[in-house]
């Protein structure tokens, strides 16, 4: 089968779902500007730059929520409407379908969110100068990790609502629980390693303009995403042998 046709199908669906992403962008800007206006609640230093810095440190939670909703709606409806069956019956392997959806939906949403963040920086005088190219680049890597893996969680659950909730819990509550447990029961070296692999900690590191991104965080951002991506694809492929779409 020509895998290029599968990408064309997904891009067609993505473009014709544009209204949903317009809503996502509108909600993103409404929330982020609200956060800036309430920077004192975010422990900002009272200045405009402090508001930007403090807002970016907590915007990760909002992004995870938005991506979970988008993936649950965009990918989940294919299971609800059974349209994904057409791709399976056309002879496409499950891992190829998953990769295609993760790349088209996950990557496109990542790009849109990164553009939103860049426009937000550009709208505030001096904000762009706070963030170097390397900070913005690794922001994008983290966004790709969140978006592509969220799509795969929906594919794994074969249900939009369940997959979206699982992704949200994985990138928020589960990481908090793991770090809390690690801090209590393991050595500081193991705890620091767990912290480097936490998406929330990674986001805090790349949005901290006061320091350069530590090399260990750069490695963890890329390796952690690749490992989770491979593990999810393997689990999806194994589970597909036991369950039909």
MOBELKA-V297317 format. One record per helix or strand of 2 or more residues. SS is the DSSP state (@ for helix, = for strand). FROM is the first residue (numbers start at 1). TO is the last residue. If there is no record, write none. Layout:
# MOBELKA-V297317
ss=SS from=FROM to=TO
ss=SS from=FROM to=TO
This chain:
# MOBELKA-V297317
ss=@ from=3 to=15
ss=@ from=18 to=37
ss=@ from=39 to=42
ss=@ from=48 to=74
ss=@ from=76 to=80
ss=@ from=84 to=89
ss=@ from=94 to=122
ss=@ from=127 to=130
ss=@ from=133 to=157
ss=@ from=160 to=171
ss=@ from=173 to=185
ss=@ from=188 to=197
ss=@ from=199 to=206
ss=@ from=215 to=239
